[in-house]
Amino acid sequence: MIDRLDRAEGELAAVARGRAGRMLFGSFPTATEAFVAAALASFQAHHPRVETRFVDGEPYEQVLRLEALELDCAVIFDLDGWPAARAYDGHLVSERATRWRPSLCSMTPT
């Protein structure tokens, strides 16, 4: 699993440098509307050789997609007492630790 994550991180780093590639990105609806759509449009304008695919879903769904390596990056959040991996019915969709690398996915508004 760690080897697969390291390979995925290497591919994402190549994408971030603007090389041709593919980036699979996830977000939740309110973040998508608030800032993600604009950030992805900016990324695509600056890196036209990178194919960008987007998946909308709730944070707990994106956690599962990240763990399954179906996404390279995702916007998710934790609240006090309510982790991103908790579905709205209260159950944890994943109890195993996810290796988060916020610096790989960070985007700053321009």
BAMITI-40123 format. One record per residue (C-alpha): residue number from 1; x, y, z; residue in three letters. Coordinates in nm, 2 decimals, decimal comma. Example, Ala and Ser with C-alpha at 12.3 -4.5 7.8 and 13.67 -1.06 7.14 Angstrom:
// BAMITI-40123
resi: 1; xx: 1,23; yy: -0,45; zz: 0,78; resn: ALA
resi: 2; xx: 1,37; yy: -0,11; zz: 0,71; resn: SER
END
This chain:
// BAMITI-40123
resi: 1; xx: 0,00; yy: 0,00; zz: 0,00; resn: MET
resi: 2; xx: 0,28; yy: 0,24; zz: 0,09; resn: ILE
resi: 3; xx: 0,45; yy: 0,17; zz: -0,25; resn: ASP
resi: 4; xx: 0,13; yy: 0,24; zz: -0,43; resn: ARG
resi: 5; xx: 0,09; yy: 0,57; zz: -0,24; resn: LEU
resi: 6; xx: 0,45; yy: 0,66; zz: -0,31; resn: ASP
resi: 7; xx: 0,40; yy: 0,60; zz: -0,69; resn: ARG
resi: 8; xx: 0,07; yy: 0,80; zz: -0,68; resn: ALA
resi: 9; xx: 0,25; yy: 1,08; zz: -0,50; resn: GLU
resi: 10; xx: 0,53; yy: 1,08; zz: -0,77; resn: GLY
resi: 11; xx: 0,27; yy: 1,09; zz: -1,04; resn: GLU
resi: 12; xx: 0,09; yy: 1,38; zz: -0,87; resn: LEU
resi: 13; xx: 0,42; yy: 1,57; zz: -0,83; resn: ALA
resi: 14; xx: 0,48; yy: 1,53; zz: -1,20; resn: ALA
resi: 15; xx: 0,14; yy: 1,66; zz: -1,27; resn: VAL
resi: 16; xx: 0,20; yy: 1,96; zz: -1,04; resn: ALA
resi: 17; xx: 0,51; yy: 2,04; zz: -1,24; resn: ARG
resi: 18; xx: 0,29; yy: 2,07; zz: -1,55; resn: GLY
resi: 19; xx: 0,40; yy: 1,76; zz: -1,73; resn: ARG
resi: 20; xx: 0,14; yy: 1,57; zz: -1,92; resn: ALA
resi: 21; xx: -0,06; yy: 1,33; zz: -1,71; resn: GLY
resi: 22; xx: -0,39; yy: 1,29; zz: -1,53; resn: ARG
resi: 23; xx: -0,52; yy: 1,42; zz: -1,20; resn: MET
resi: 24; xx: -0,83; yy: 1,27; zz: -1,04; resn: LEU
resi: 25; xx: -0,97; yy: 1,52; zz: -0,80; resn: PHE
resi: 26; xx: -1,26; yy: 1,51; zz: -0,56; resn: GLY
resi: 27; xx: -1,46; yy: 1,76; zz: -0,35; resn: SER
resi: 28; xx: -1,79; yy: 1,81; zz: -0,18; resn: PHE
resi: 29; xx: -2,06; yy: 2,03; zz: -0,32; resn: PRO
resi: 30; xx: -2,03; yy: 2,34; zz: -0,11; resn: THR
resi: 31; xx: -1,65; yy: 2,35; zz: -0,15; resn: ALA
resi: 32; xx: -1,69; yy: 2,29; zz: -0,52; resn: THR
resi: 33; xx: -1,92; yy: 2,59; zz: -0,55; resn: GLU
resi: 34; xx: -1,72; yy: 2,81; zz: -0,32; resn: ALA
resi: 35; xx: -1,37; yy: 2,76; zz: -0,45; resn: PHE
resi: 36; xx: -1,28; yy: 2,43; zz: -0,61; resn: VAL
resi: 37; xx: -1,43; yy: 2,49; zz: -0,95; resn: ALA
resi: 38; xx: -1,24; yy: 2,81; zz: -0,99; resn: ALA
resi: 39; xx: -0,92; yy: 2,65; zz: -0,86; resn: ALA
resi: 40; xx: -0,95; yy: 2,36; zz: -1,10; resn: LEU
resi: 41; xx: -1,02; yy: 2,60; zz: -1,39; resn: ALA
resi: 42; xx: -0,71; yy: 2,79; zz: -1,30; resn: SER
resi: 43; xx: -0,50; yy: 2,47; zz: -1,28; resn: PHE
resi: 44; xx: -0,63; yy: 2,36; zz: -1,62; resn: GLN
resi: 45; xx: -0,54; yy: 2,70; zz: -1,77; resn: ALA
resi: 46; xx: -0,18; yy: 2,68; zz: -1,63; resn: HIS
resi: 47; xx: -0,14; yy: 2,31; zz: -1,71; resn: HIS
resi: 48; xx: -0,33; yy: 2,23; zz: -2,03; resn: PRO
resi: 49; xx: -0,14; yy: 1,91; zz: -2,09; resn: ARG
resi: 50; xx: -0,27; yy: 1,76; zz: -1,77; resn: VAL
resi: 51; xx: -0,60; yy: 1,58; zz: -1,80; resn: GLU
resi: 52; xx: -0,82; yy: 1,67; zz: -1,50; resn: THR
resi: 53; xx: -1,11; yy: 1,46; zz: -1,39; resn: ARG
resi: 54; xx: -1,34; yy: 1,56; zz: -1,11; resn: PHE
resi: 55; xx: -1,56; yy: 1,36; zz: -0,88; resn: VAL
resi: 56; xx: -1,82; yy: 1,53; zz: -0,66; resn: ASP
resi: 57; xx: -1,93; yy: 1,36; zz: -0,34; resn: GLY
resi: 58; xx: -1,95; yy: 1,39; zz: 0,04; resn: GLU
resi: 59; xx: -1,63; yy: 1,40; zz: 0,25; resn: PRO
resi: 60; xx: -1,68; yy: 1,04; zz: 0,37; resn: TYR
resi: 61; xx: -1,72; yy: 0,92; zz: 0,01; resn: GLU
resi: 62; xx: -1,40; yy: 1,10; zz: -0,09; resn: GLN
resi: 63; xx: -1,21; yy: 0,93; zz: 0,20; resn: VAL
resi: 64; xx: -1,31; yy: 0,60; zz: 0,06; resn: LEU
resi: 65; xx: -1,20; yy: 0,70; zz: -0,29; resn: ARG
resi: 66; xx: -0,87; yy: 0,83; zz: -0,16; resn: LEU
resi: 67; xx: -0,80; yy: 0,50; zz: 0,03; resn: GLU
resi: 68; xx: -0,90; yy: 0,30; zz: -0,28; resn: ALA
resi: 69; xx: -0,66; yy: 0,52; zz: -0,48; resn: LEU
resi: 70; xx: -0,94; yy: 0,63; zz: -0,71; resn: GLU
resi: 71; xx: -0,85; yy: 0,99; zz: -0,65; resn: LEU
resi: 72; xx: -0,52; yy: 1,17; zz: -0,63; resn: ASP
resi: 73; xx: -0,65; yy: 1,46; zz: -0,42; resn: CYS
resi: 74; xx: -0,96; yy: 1,56; zz: -0,25; resn: ALA
resi: 75; xx: -1,10; yy: 1,85; zz: -0,04; resn: VAL
resi: 76; xx: -1,24; yy: 1,70; zz: 0,28; resn: ILE
resi: 77; xx: -1,27; yy: 1,83; zz: 0,64; resn: PHE
resi: 78; xx: -1,29; yy: 1,70; zz: 1,00; resn: ASP
resi: 79; xx: -1,50; yy: 1,87; zz: 1,26; resn: LEU
resi: 80; xx: -1,44; yy: 1,83; zz: 1,64; resn: ASP
resi: 81; xx: -1,59; yy: 1,49; zz: 1,72; resn: GLY
resi: 82; xx: -1,68; yy: 1,42; zz: 1,36; resn: TRP
resi: 83; xx: -1,40; yy: 1,29; zz: 1,13; resn: PRO
resi: 84; xx: -1,42; yy: 1,31; zz: 0,75; resn: ALA
resi: 85; xx: -1,46; yy: 0,93; zz: 0,75; resn: ALA
resi: 86; xx: -1,79; yy: 0,94; zz: 0,93; resn: ARG
resi: 87; xx: -2,10; yy: 0,90; zz: 0,72; resn: ALA
resi: 88; xx: -2,40; yy: 1,11; zz: 0,79; resn: TYR
resi: 89; xx: -2,58; yy: 0,82; zz: 0,96; resn: ASP
resi: 90; xx: -2,29; yy: 0,82; zz: 1,22; resn: GLY
resi: 91; xx: -2,09; yy: 0,51; zz: 1,12; resn: HIS
resi: 92; xx: -1,73; yy: 0,53; zz: 1,02; resn: LEU
resi: 93; xx: -1,68; yy: 0,42; zz: 0,66; resn: VAL
resi: 94; xx: -1,31; yy: 0,36; zz: 0,73; resn: SER
resi: 95; xx: -1,13; yy: 0,28; zz: 1,05; resn: GLU
resi: 96; xx: -0,79; yy: 0,24; zz: 0,91; resn: ARG
resi: 97; xx: -0,55; yy: 0,53; zz: 0,91; resn: ALA
resi: 98; xx: -0,53; yy: 0,73; zz: 0,59; resn: THR
resi: 99; xx: -0,20; yy: 0,90; zz: 0,51; resn: ARG
resi: 100; xx: -0,28; yy: 1,26; zz: 0,45; resn: TRP
resi: 101; xx: -0,05; yy: 1,49; zz: 0,25; resn: ARG
resi: 102; xx: -0,21; yy: 1,83; zz: 0,25; resn: PRO
resi: 103; xx: 0,09; yy: 1,99; zz: 0,10; resn: SER
resi: 104; xx: 0,06; yy: 1,79; zz: -0,22; resn: LEU
resi: 105; xx: -0,30; yy: 1,91; zz: -0,28; resn: CYS
resi: 106; xx: -0,29; yy: 2,26; zz: -0,15; resn: SER
resi: 107; xx: -0,41; yy: 2,53; zz: -0,38; resn: MET
resi: 108; xx: -0,40; yy: 2,90; zz: -0,30; resn: THR
resi: 109; xx: -0,65; yy: 3,14; zz: -0,46; resn: PRO
resi: 110; xx: -0,50; yy: 3,39; zz: -0,70; resn: THR
END
